[in-house]
Amino acid sequence: MSSTIESPKSKKTGRPSVDVQQVLKGDRIPPAVSLQARSEYVTAVDTIPVSRYIDPAFHALEVSRMWTRVWQYACWTHDIPNPGDVSVYRNAGQSILIVRQKDGGLKAFPNSCLHRGREICGKSGGFQQLRCPYHGFSWELDGSSKWMPAEWDFAHVDPAKFSLPEVKVSEWNGFIFVNFDPNAMSLEKYLGKFIEQWKEWDFKNKRYRAVTVTKAVNCNWKAVSEAFMEALHVFSTHPELAPFAPATTAQYDTYEDEPHFARFHAIVGKPAPELARESTEQDVLDGFTSSYLSEVYGTDAAKLQSGETARQGLARLSRAAYRDRLGLDVSAMPEAELLDAVQYSVFPNMHVWPSLANPLVYRFFPGATPDVCTWETSLYLPFEGTRPSSGKSFSLTAEQSLAEVAELGLFGPLLQQDTENLKYLQDGLKASVTGVLQLSCYQESGIRHFHKTLQHYVEG
């Protein structure tokens, strides 16, 4: 490990040309305290073996040694609000029941009948008991045995000892996590300083799940997840963002003593340094409004006011747009949360964005082989007044486009651009003759941090 950026001596090393912290200091409303700092730690530069993405043996190690020991986001608390509400969570060959108890607490059980092994619940829903449809064996919501057929023929089974085994379950900020390891550390210890960094963002009480889209992808789950651990790809994959989003100047934060999370912060309001021509502040504002605020593009409202920077103009127009489109008062929201891309990666498969500009939560699930996975995208939107019900859920095949899901709004076409890379990624990995991935020193440090933690788990 290293506390400095390592790279070949023939190349210049250092931080991006635009300092995120300096930009934030110029904002009218200071960002969350946790965003006013950066980590100086950068994971040591090393290559990543291609075999981790294509080798069935490594895939099997992940399933047996990693997925069985990590905390993983399983369901949203407001989707199981009432006693008897059950969420079925399936991942990496496991099936789990998360059950809301009569006292409002949570319990989780393997979704497997103790008689002949059938899943007790085939889908989520509201139940008075946990009853296996195969033969009718039933359990109370707390997992204690309730009833069995032909009880005379099961004299060897003690009902007092026939309770469903429990799986560790815990909740953070409205997100319910499970862990299959009975000896696992607490969720609080697992998340570490991540909890402190998130204390200013209350998803449980101030956000609702507006839409969820799952998409089959013919690619390894890690390769798909890693596509969203960096902003380096933005200039090429999302070129329409270049006039106002200098993605290669993002700040990346990893922590030597925090293996289970990392983050990046990419500002909005300056042009990408890769652009061939010089841009004025008005050019930056025009680039944004033409793409995302077409209703004001070219109007007097979209012209910079006296002494106003492009970032300030973007904030002014965005506050008005949220007011008019969603009925939200965001006048006191920091510019960093209103405009920027701020993302936290929670090991192993969750990405969560606190900023309103990207109100996203991702999950990435391994498939039966290393060549396929499922990518889930949810929008968590703020609300005022009564909590709205959770929105629709959609399931797309590998061939269907995210751009066709109207409920995703502007994110659908944007994420579809990412999909166009992913469908070629797995074959490209298999075509590698070097057998390794050569990552950047700084901008892909979060990916190396992820692999360091992954290695810890698969080594046993």
C-alpha positions in Angstrom: 0.0 0.0 0.0 1.1 3.6 -0.6 0.0 7.0 0.7 1.1 8.7 -2.5 0.3 8.4 -6.1 2.7 6.0 -7.9 3.3 6.1 -11.6 6.1 5.8 -14.1 8.8 8.4 -13.5 8.6 9.6 -17.1 5.1 10.8 -16.5 3.8 13.8 -14.5 2.0 12.8 -11.3 -0.3 14.8 -9.1 -3.9 15.9 -8.8 -6.3 17.2 -11.4 -6.0 20.7 -12.7 -9.3 21.8 -11.2 -9.4 21.6 -7.4 -12.8 20.4 -6.3 -12.3 21.9 -2.8 -11.5 25.3 -4.2 -14.7 25.2 -6.3 -16.8 24.3 -3.3 -15.3 27.1 -1.2 -16.7 29.6 -3.8 -20.3 28.3 -3.5 -22.9 30.4 -1.9 -24.1 27.6 0.3 -21.4 25.4 1.9 -21.7 21.7 1.1 -22.1 19.0 3.7 -19.2 18.9 6.2 -18.1 15.5 4.9 -17.7 17.0 1.4 -15.4 19.7 2.6 -12.5 17.3 3.0 -10.5 15.0 0.9 -8.5 11.9 1.6 -4.8 12.0 0.7 -4.6 8.3 0.7 -4.5 6.5 -2.7 -4.4 2.8 -3.1 -1.1 1.5 -4.4 -0.9 1.2 -8.2 -1.1 -2.4 -9.4 -2.7 -4.3 -12.3 -5.9 -6.2 -12.0 -6.0 -9.8 -13.4 -8.5 -10.2 -16.2 -9.2 -13.7 -14.8 -11.2 -12.1 -12.0 -13.9 -11.2 -14.6 -13.9 -14.3 -16.8 -12.7 -17.3 -14.7 -15.4 -19.6 -13.4 -13.1 -20.7 -10.6 -12.8 -17.1 -9.3 -16.5 -16.7 -9.7 -17.0 -19.7 -7.5 -14.7 -18.3 -4.9 -16.7 -15.0 -4.8 -19.9 -17.0 -4.2 -18.5 -19.2 -1.5 -16.1 -16.9 0.3 -17.3 -13.3 -0.3 -21.0 -13.2 -0.8 -21.5 -15.4 2.2 -19.7 -13.0 4.5 -20.5 -9.4 3.5 -23.4 -7.1 4.4 -25.5 -6.4 1.3 -28.4 -4.1 0.7 -31.5 -6.3 0.4 -34.6 -4.1 0.5 -36.1 -0.6 1.2 -37.7 -0.3 4.6 -40.8 1.6 3.3 -41.6 -1.4 1.0 -42.3 -3.5 4.0 -43.9 -1.0 6.5 -46.5 -3.3 8.2 -46.3 -6.4 10.4 -46.3 -9.4 8.2 -44.8 -7.6 5.2 -42.1 -9.9 3.6 -39.4 -9.0 1.1 -37.8 -11.9 -0.8 -34.1 -11.3 -1.5 -32.2 -13.5 -3.9 -28.5 -13.3 -4.7 -25.5 -15.5 -5.4 -27.6 -18.7 -5.0 -29.2 -17.6 -1.7 -32.8 -16.8 -1.0 -33.8 -14.8 2.1 -37.0 -13.7 3.7 -37.0 -10.3 5.4 -40.0 -10.1 7.7 -41.5 -7.0 9.4 -42.3 -8.1 13.0 -45.4 -7.3 15.0 -43.3 -4.8 17.1 -42.0 -3.1 14.0 -38.6 -4.8 14.1 -37.0 -7.0 11.5 -36.1 -10.6 11.2 -34.5 -12.5 8.3 -34.6 -16.2 7.5 -33.4 -18.5 4.8 -36.2 -18.9 2.3 -36.2 -22.7 2.6 -38.7 -25.0 4.1 -37.2 -27.2 6.9 -39.3 -30.1 5.5 -38.3 -30.6 1.9 -36.5 -27.3 1.0 -39.0 -25.5 -1.2 -38.9 -21.7 -1.0 -41.5 -20.7 1.6 -42.4 -17.5 -0.3 -42.1 -17.2 -4.0 -42.4 -13.4 -4.0 -42.7 -10.5 -1.7 -46.0 -9.6 -0.1 -48.0 -9.3 3.1 -48.7 -12.4 5.1 -50.2 -13.5 8.4 -47.8 -16.4 8.7 -44.9 -18.0 6.7 -46.4 -21.0 5.0 -44.8 -23.4 2.6 -47.2 -24.0 -0.3 -45.8 -27.5 -1.0 -47.1 -29.4 2.1 -48.3 -26.5 4.3 -45.6 -26.4 7.0 -46.1 -23.1 8.7 -44.1 -20.7 10.9 -45.0 -17.6 12.8 -43.7 -14.3 11.7 -40.9 -14.6 14.3 -39.8 -17.9 12.8 -41.2 -20.2 15.5 -43.0 -23.3 14.4 -46.8 -22.9 14.0 -48.2 -26.0 12.3 -47.2 -29.2 10.4 -49.3 -31.6 8.5 -49.8 -35.2 9.8 -48.0 -34.3 13.0 -48.2 -37.9 14.2 -45.8 -38.8 11.5 -43.2 -36.3 12.7 -42.9 -37.4 16.3 -39.2 -37.1 16.0 -39.5 -33.4 15.3 -39.7 -31.1 18.4 -41.7 -28.0 17.4 -39.8 -26.0 20.0 -36.6 -26.8 18.1 -38.2 -26.5 14.6 -37.9 -22.7 14.2 -36.5 -21.1 11.1 -32.8 -20.3 11.4 -32.1 -16.6 11.5 -29.9 -14.5 9.2 -28.3 -11.3 10.4 -30.4 -8.2 9.4 -29.8 -4.5 10.1 -31.0 -1.2 8.8 -29.2 2.0 7.9 -31.0 5.1 6.6 -34.0 3.2 5.3 -31.8 0.5 3.5 -32.1 -3.0 5.0 -29.0 -5.1 4.8 -28.5 -8.8 5.4 -25.4 -10.9 6.1 -25.3 -14.7 5.8 -22.4 -15.0 8.2 -23.6 -15.6 11.8 -20.2 -14.3 13.1 -20.2 -11.2 11.0 -19.3 -7.8 12.5 -22.1 -5.4 13.0 -23.4 -3.4 10.0 -22.2 -0.2 11.9 -18.7 -1.5 12.2 -18.7 -2.7 8.6 -19.8 0.7 7.2 -17.4 2.5 9.5 -16.9 6.2 8.8 -19.4 6.0 5.9 -22.2 6.4 8.5 -20.6 9.6 9.8 -20.1 11.0 6.3 -23.8 10.5 5.5 -25.3 12.0 8.7 -26.5 15.1 6.8 -28.5 13.0 4.2 -31.7 11.5 5.5 -33.0 9.1 2.9 -35.3 7.2 5.3 -37.5 10.2 6.1 -36.9 12.5 3.1 -36.7 10.3 0.1 -39.0 7.8 -1.6 -38.2 5.1 -4.2 -39.7 6.6 -7.4 -38.8 3.8 -9.9 -36.7 0.7 -10.1 -35.3 -0.9 -13.3 -33.4 -4.2 -13.4 -31.5 -5.0 -16.5 -29.8 -8.1 -17.7 -26.3 -7.5 -18.9 -24.0 -9.9 -20.7 -21.0 -8.9 -18.6 -19.4 -9.7 -15.3 -21.0 -7.9 -12.3 -17.7 -6.3 -11.2 -17.0 -4.8 -14.6 -20.5 -3.3 -14.7 -20.2 -1.9 -11.2 -16.7 -0.5 -11.9 -18.1 1.5 -14.8 -19.7 3.7 -12.1 -16.8 4.0 -9.8 -15.1 6.6 -11.9 -15.9 9.6 -14.0 -12.9 9.1 -16.4 -15.3 7.6 -19.0 -17.6 10.5 -19.1 -15.9 12.6 -21.8 -15.9 9.8 -24.3 -19.1 7.9 -23.3 -21.3 11.0 -22.5 -19.8 13.7 -24.8 -22.8 16.0 -24.4 -21.8 16.6 -20.8 -18.3 18.0 -21.8 -19.3 21.7 -22.1 -20.3 21.9 -18.4 -18.8 18.8 -16.6 -15.0 18.5 -16.3 -15.3 14.8 -15.3 -11.5 14.1 -15.4 -11.0 16.7 -12.6 -13.1 14.7 -10.1 -12.0 14.2 -6.5 -11.6 10.5 -5.4 -11.5 9.4 -1.8 -10.4 6.1 -0.4 -9.3 5.3 3.1 -6.7 2.8 4.2 -8.6 1.9 7.3 -12.0 1.8 5.6 -12.2 -1.2 3.3 -15.9 -1.2 2.6 -16.6 2.2 1.0 -15.1 4.8 -1.3 -16.4 8.0 -3.0 -15.9 10.5 -5.8 -17.1 14.0 -6.3 -17.3 15.4 -9.8 -18.2 19.1 -10.1 -20.5 20.7 -12.6 -20.2 24.3 -14.0 -16.8 24.2 -15.8 -15.9 22.9 -19.2 -14.0 19.6 -19.7 -10.3 20.3 -20.1 -10.3 17.9 -23.0 -12.3 20.3 -25.2 -10.3 21.7 -28.1 -11.7 25.2 -27.9 -11.8 27.8 -25.1 -15.2 28.2 -23.5 -16.7 31.3 -22.0 -18.9 31.1 -18.8 -21.9 31.7 -21.0 -20.9 28.7 -23.2 -20.9 26.5 -20.1 -24.3 27.7 -19.1 -25.7 27.3 -22.7 -24.3 23.7 -22.8 -26.3 22.8 -19.7 -29.5 24.5 -20.5 -29.6 23.1 -24.1 -29.4 19.6 -22.7 -31.3 19.7 -19.4 -33.3 23.0 -19.2 -34.6 23.3 -22.8 -37.6 25.3 -21.6 -35.3 28.2 -20.8 -32.5 27.7 -23.3 -31.9 30.8 -25.4 -34.2 33.0 -23.2 -33.1 35.9 -21.1 -33.4 33.8 -18.0 -30.6 31.6 -19.4 -28.2 34.5 -19.8 -25.6 35.1 -17.1 -26.5 37.9 -14.7 -24.0 40.6 -13.9 -21.0 39.1 -12.1 -22.4 35.6 -12.2 -20.3 32.6 -12.9 -21.6 29.6 -14.9 -21.9 27.5 -11.8 -23.9 30.2 -10.1 -26.1 30.5 -13.1 -26.7 26.8 -13.2 -27.6 26.8 -9.5 -30.1 29.7 -10.0 -31.8 28.0 -13.0 -31.8 24.5 -11.3 -33.5 25.8 -8.2 -36.2 27.3 -10.3 -36.5 24.1 -12.3 -37.0 21.9 -9.2 -39.6 24.3 -8.0 -41.5 24.3 -11.2 -41.1 20.7 -12.2 -41.4 18.9 -8.8 -42.8 21.6 -6.5 -39.7 21.4 -4.3 -38.1 24.3 -2.4 -34.4 23.7 -2.7 -33.4 27.3 -2.1 -31.3 26.3 0.9 -29.7 23.2 -0.7 -25.9 23.5 -1.3 -24.8 23.8 -4.9 -22.7 20.6 -4.5 -25.9 18.6 -3.8 -27.9 20.5 -6.4 -25.5 20.2 -9.3 -22.7 17.8 -8.7 -22.1 14.1 -9.1 -21.3 12.7 -5.6 -21.2 8.9 -5.4 -20.4 6.5 -2.6 -19.5 2.9 -3.4 -20.4 0.4 -0.6 -18.7 -2.9 -0.9 -19.5 -5.2 -2.6 -22.4 -4.1 -4.9 -24.1 -0.9 -3.9 -23.6 2.7 -5.2 -25.6 5.4 -3.6 -25.7 9.1 -4.6 -26.7 11.7 -2.0 -26.9 14.6 -4.5 -30.2 15.6 -6.0 -28.6 16.0 -9.4 -28.1 12.2 -9.5 -30.7 10.7 -7.1 -29.5 7.2 -7.9 -29.0 3.9 -6.1 -27.4 1.0 -8.0 -27.1 -2.7 -7.2 -25.1 -5.3 -9.2 -25.9 -9.0 -8.8 -23.7 -11.8 -10.1 -25.2 -14.3 -12.5 -24.9 -18.1 -12.7 -21.7 -17.6 -14.7 -19.0 -14.9 -14.7 -20.3 -13.7 -18.1 -23.7 -12.4 -17.0 -25.2 -10.2 -14.3 -28.2 -8.0 -13.3 -27.9 -4.3 -12.9 -30.5 -2.5 -10.8 -31.1 1.2 -11.0 -33.5 3.1 -8.6 -34.4 6.7 -8.3 -34.8 8.0 -4.8 -36.5 11.4 -4.9 -37.2 14.0 -2.2 -40.8 14.8 -1.3 -42.7 17.3 0.7 -45.8 16.4 2.8 -47.2 12.8 2.7 -44.7 10.1 1.6 -45.6 8.9 -1.9 -45.9 5.2 -2.4 -42.9 3.5 -4.1 -43.1 3.6 -7.8 -43.1 1.0 -10.5 -40.5 -1.7 -11.1 -39.4 -2.8 -14.5 -37.4 -5.7 -15.7 -35.4 -5.4 -19.0 -33.7 -8.1 -21.0 -30.1 -7.5 -22.3 -31.5 -6.3 -25.6 -34.0 -3.8 -24.2 -33.0 -0.1 -23.8 -33.0 1.9 -20.7 -33.8 4.9 -22.8 -37.3 3.5 -23.3 -38.2 3.6 -19.6 -40.0 7.0 -19.4 -40.0 6.9 -15.6 -36.2 7.2 -15.6 -36.5 10.6 -17.3 -33.2 12.0 -18.5 -31.3 9.2 -16.8 -32.6 6.6 -19.2 -30.8 7.8 -22.3 -27.7 8.6 -20.3 -27.5 5.1 -18.7 -28.1 3.5 -22.0 -24.9 5.1 -23.3 -23.1 3.2 -20.5 -24.9 0.0 -21.6 -23.5 0.4 -25.1 -20.0 0.0 -23.6 -20.9 -2.9 -21.3 -22.3 -5.2 -24.0 -18.8 -5.2 -25.6 -16.8 -5.4 -22.4 -16.9 -9.1 -21.6 -15.8 -10.2 -25.0 -13.1 -7.6 -24.9 -11.8 -8.9 -21.6 -11.7 -12.4 -23.0 -9.7 -11.1 -26.0 -6.9 -9.7 -23.7 -3.4 -11.0 -24.4 -1.8 -9.2 -21.5 -4.1 -10.8 -18.9 -4.2 -7.7 -16.8 -6.0 -4.3 -16.6 -3.8 -1.2 -16.4 -5.7 1.3 -14.3 -4.9 5.0 -13.8 -3.0 6.2 -10.8 -5.7 8.4 -9.3 -9.0 8.4 -11.1 -9.5 4.6 -10.9 -8.1 4.3 -7.4 -11.5 3.4 -6.1 -11.5 0.3 -8.3 -8.2 -0.8 -7.0 -9.5 -0.2 -3.4 -12.4 -2.4 -4.3 -10.2 -5.2 -5.5 -8.0 -5.0 -2.5 -11.0 -5.7 -0.3 -12.3 -8.4 -2.7 -8.9 -10.1 -2.4 -9.2 -10.1 1.4 -12.5 -12.0 1.2 -11.6 -14.6 -1.5 -8.4 -15.5 0.2 -10.6 -16.9 3.0 
